[in-house]
């Protein structure tokens, strides 16, 4: 596992901000001063300020197998 401070995609950035917003709604204190009182906006401000990091697990991406019928087969 590796702690990341830069985001590799906007999708991951939104996921991290959403998770942080849930923490703020549950009672966590804000790490930056924000003009807004909304948890979502405060979380976005924290991400933009570089105060939020995330852990990226080293899980390899597995391409699903495709049989003759064209239906992907996902093995667990």
Z-matrix of the N, CA and C atoms (Angstrom, degrees):
N
C 1 1.450
C 2 1.523 1 108.82
N 3 1.304 2 114.41 1 146.78
C 4 1.454 3 120.60 2 -177.58
C 5 1.524 4 109.13 3 -134.52
N 6 1.316 5 116.95 4 135.96
C 7 1.460 6 120.92 5 177.22
C 8 1.521 7 108.14 6 -83.97
N 9 1.326 8 116.23 7 123.69
C 10 1.462 9 122.91 8 -177.59
C 11 1.524 10 110.30 9 -107.78
N 12 1.325 11 116.17 10 141.34
C 13 1.458 12 120.49 11 174.10
C 14 1.522 13 111.70 12 -115.69
N 15 1.334 14 117.20 13 -18.27
C 16 1.457 15 122.02 14 176.29
C 17 1.525 16 108.81 15 -103.68
N 18 1.299 17 116.63 16 145.70
C 19 1.460 18 121.31 17 -177.29
C 20 1.516 19 110.41 18 -97.20
N 21 1.340 20 115.71 19 133.82
C 22 1.459 21 120.12 20 -179.35
C 23 1.523 22 112.52 21 -85.60
N 24 1.328 23 117.74 22 -12.32
C 25 1.464 24 121.08 23 177.07
C 26 1.526 25 109.40 24 -156.81
N 27 1.314 26 115.33 25 159.32
C 28 1.464 27 120.42 26 176.77
C 29 1.523 28 110.44 27 -66.85
N 30 1.322 29 116.81 28 -31.65
C 31 1.462 30 121.63 29 178.92
C 32 1.526 31 110.42 30 -60.08
N 33 1.337 32 116.79 31 -47.19
C 34 1.459 33 120.37 32 179.71
C 35 1.532 34 110.73 33 -65.47
N 36 1.307 35 116.50 34 -36.33
C 37 1.467 36 121.32 35 178.82
C 38 1.525 37 110.41 36 -61.86
N 39 1.324 38 116.89 37 -42.98
C 40 1.462 39 121.77 38 178.90
C 41 1.523 40 110.60 39 -66.70
N 42 1.344 41 117.12 40 -41.73
C 43 1.466 42 120.35 41 178.89
C 44 1.527 43 111.60 42 -61.48
N 45 1.327 44 116.55 43 -43.39
C 46 1.466 45 120.51 44 -179.85
C 47 1.531 46 110.14 45 -65.76
N 48 1.325 47 117.33 46 -42.33
C 49 1.468 48 120.50 47 178.74
C 50 1.524 49 111.03 48 -64.70
N 51 1.327 50 117.65 49 -38.46
C 52 1.467 51 120.95 50 179.26
C 53 1.520 52 110.93 51 -65.64
N 54 1.322 53 116.38 52 -41.57
C 55 1.461 54 119.77 53 178.90
C 56 1.538 55 110.68 54 -65.63
N 57 1.330 56 115.92 55 -38.93
C 58 1.461 57 119.92 56 178.09
C 59 1.534 58 110.21 57 -67.27
N 60 1.328 59 117.85 58 -37.35
C 61 1.465 60 121.14 59 178.11
C 62 1.525 61 110.52 60 -61.86
N 63 1.345 62 116.85 61 -38.78
C 64 1.468 63 119.99 62 176.49
C 65 1.532 64 110.59 63 -63.74
N 66 1.327 65 117.26 64 -38.38
C 67 1.462 66 120.09 65 177.21
C 68 1.526 67 110.58 66 -64.00
N 69 1.313 68 117.10 67 -41.41
C 70 1.466 69 120.96 68 178.90
C 71 1.529 70 111.23 69 -64.79
N 72 1.326 71 117.15 70 -39.04
C 73 1.466 72 120.78 71 178.36
C 74 1.524 73 110.98 72 -67.15
N 75 1.333 74 116.78 73 -25.57
C 76 1.465 75 121.08 74 -179.85
C 77 1.519 76 112.58 75 -85.95
N 78 1.332 77 117.23 76 -0.55
C 79 1.450 78 119.44 77 174.56
C 80 1.513 79 116.51 78 118.09
N 81 1.327 80 119.17 79 -0.59
C 82 1.462 81 120.81 80 177.73
C 83 1.521 82 109.81 81 -66.34
N 84 1.312 83 115.81 82 152.11
C 85 1.458 84 121.13 83 179.34
C 86 1.523 85 110.09 84 -89.01
N 87 1.326 86 115.75 85 144.89
C 88 1.462 87 121.33 86 -179.73
C 89 1.527 88 110.16 87 -68.39
N 90 1.328 89 115.82 88 144.15
C 91 1.461 90 121.86 89 -179.74
C 92 1.524 91 112.30 90 -91.47
N 93 1.329 92 117.43 91 -14.65
C 94 1.462 93 122.59 92 178.19
C 95 1.523 94 109.05 93 -134.13
N 96 1.320 95 116.01 94 159.07
C 97 1.459 96 120.69 95 174.38
C 98 1.518 97 107.75 96 -81.42
N 99 1.319 98 116.51 97 134.29
C 100 1.457 99 121.03 98 -178.16
C 101 1.523 100 109.73 99 -129.76
N 102 1.327 101 115.38 100 151.81
C 103 1.458 102 121.07 101 176.60
C 104 1.521 103 111.15 102 -72.47
N 105 1.336 104 116.85 103 -22.38
C 106 1.457 105 122.16 104 -174.53
C 107 1.529 106 111.50 105 -100.03
N 108 1.320 107 115.30 106 158.10
C 109 1.462 108 121.08 107 173.74
C 110 1.523 109 111.52 108 -102.76
N 111 1.331 110 116.74 109 -3.77
C 112 1.457 111 121.56 110 -177.37
C 113 1.528 112 110.16 111 -81.28
N 114 1.330 113 115.30 112 136.02
C 115 1.465 114 121.26 113 -176.68
C 116 1.520 115 111.96 114 -61.18
N 117 1.323 116 117.18 115 -38.93
C 118 1.466 117 121.37 116 -178.54
C 119 1.530 118 111.01 117 -62.76
N 120 1.312 119 117.08 118 -44.22
C 121 1.464 120 121.30 119 -179.00
C 122 1.530 121 110.71 120 -69.97
N 123 1.323 122 117.21 121 -39.65
C 124 1.470 123 120.74 122 177.81
C 125 1.526 124 109.85 123 -62.60
N 126 1.328 125 116.95 124 -42.32
C 127 1.463 126 121.18 125 178.42
C 128 1.522 127 110.58 126 -62.03
N 129 1.327 128 117.81 127 -41.76
C 130 1.460 129 121.07 128 177.72
C 131 1.523 130 111.08 129 -62.98
N 132 1.333 131 117.04 130 -40.60
C 133 1.466 132 120.96 131 177.84
C 134 1.523 133 110.94 132 -63.69
N 135 1.329 134 116.97 133 -39.80
C 136 1.463 135 120.64 134 178.64
C 137 1.527 136 111.39 135 -65.01
N 138 1.314 137 116.62 136 -41.02
C 139 1.469 138 120.74 137 178.32
C 140 1.525 139 109.61 138 -64.16
N 141 1.324 140 117.34 139 -45.85
C 142 1.467 141 121.13 140 -179.85
C 143 1.531 142 112.03 141 -63.66
N 144 1.332 143 116.69 142 -31.07
C 145 1.465 144 120.67 143 178.99
C 146 1.527 145 112.51 144 -79.52
N 147 1.338 146 117.01 145 -7.61
C 148 1.461 147 120.27 146 179.72
C 149 1.517 148 113.59 147 79.31
N 150 1.313 149 117.45 148 20.89
C 151 1.464 150 121.92 149 -178.26
C 152 1.524 151 112.91 150 -87.58
N 153 1.334 152 117.22 151 -11.03
C 154 1.460 153 121.53 152 -175.71
C 155 1.527 154 109.40 153 -113.43
N 156 1.310 155 116.12 154 130.16
C 157 1.465 156 122.15 155 174.81
C 158 1.525 157 107.69 156 -120.44
N 159 1.320 158 116.12 157 166.31
C 160 1.455 159 120.43 158 178.96
C 161 1.517 160 109.41 159 -140.65
N 162 1.305 161 115.89 160 161.44
C 163 1.460 162 121.71 161 179.84
C 164 1.517 163 108.13 162 -102.83
N 165 1.314 164 115.02 163 126.39
C 166 1.459 165 120.98 164 178.50
C 167 1.519 166 107.79 165 -104.70
N 168 1.330 167 115.71 166 115.45
C 169 1.451 168 120.32 167 -179.94
C 170 1.522 169 109.76 168 -78.19
N 171 1.317 170 116.45 169 145.11
C 172 1.460 171 121.62 170 179.74
C 173 1.524 172 110.01 171 -86.71
N 174 1.317 173 115.13 172 73.94
C 175 1.463 174 121.51 173 179.00
C 176 1.527 175 107.46 174 -106.34
N 177 1.322 176 117.64 175 120.57
C 178 1.461 177 118.77 176 -179.01
C 179 1.531 178 111.42 177 -68.88
N 180 1.313 179 115.02 178 145.66
C 181 1.460 180 121.00 179 176.78
C 182 1.524 181 107.65 180 -81.03
N 183 1.329 182 116.43 181 128.18
C 184 1.460 183 121.61 182 -178.51
C 185 1.519 184 108.55 183 -111.27
N 186 1.316 185 115.50 184 123.32
C 187 1.456 186 120.28 185 177.91
C 188 1.522 187 108.69 186 -80.79
N 189 1.341 188 117.69 187 128.04
C 190 1.469 189 118.96 188 -178.52
C 191 1.528 190 111.15 189 -65.68
N 192 1.325 191 115.63 190 146.87
C 193 1.459 192 121.81 191 175.97
C 194 1.525 193 109.19 192 -76.92
N 195 1.310 194 117.47 193 146.38
C 196 1.457 195 121.08 194 178.98
C 197 1.527 196 107.62 195 -119.75
N 198 1.334 197 115.55 196 124.86
C 199 1.458 198 118.61 197 178.06
C 200 1.526 199 110.32 198 -87.70
N 201 1.312 200 118.35 199 -173.62
C 202 1.461 201 122.83 200 -175.47
C 203 1.531 202 113.42 201 -64.33
N 204 1.334 203 117.91 202 -26.13
C 205 1.460 204 119.70 203 -177.45
C 206 1.529 205 112.57 204 -80.66
N 207 1.321 206 117.47 205 -5.65
C 208 1.446 207 121.39 206 178.81
C 209 1.522 208 113.54 207 84.57
N 210 1.320 209 117.22 208 7.65
C 211 1.453 210 121.76 209 179.40
C 212 1.526 211 108.42 210 -93.67
N 213 1.353 212 118.53 211 125.88
C 214 1.464 213 119.56 212 179.79
C 215 1.537 214 110.84 213 -66.91
N 216 1.318 215 115.32 214 141.15
C 217 1.467 216 122.30 215 178.25
C 218 1.516 217 106.81 216 -110.59
N 219 1.316 218 116.09 217 118.12
C 220 1.453 219 121.39 218 -179.74
C 221 1.515 220 108.60 219 -104.73
N 222 1.320 221 116.04 220 120.60
C 223 1.474 222 120.65 221 179.07
C 224 1.510 223 108.73 222 -102.19
N 225 1.310 224 116.23 223 140.17
C 226 1.458 225 120.37 224 -178.30
C 227 1.510 226 110.86 225 -108.01
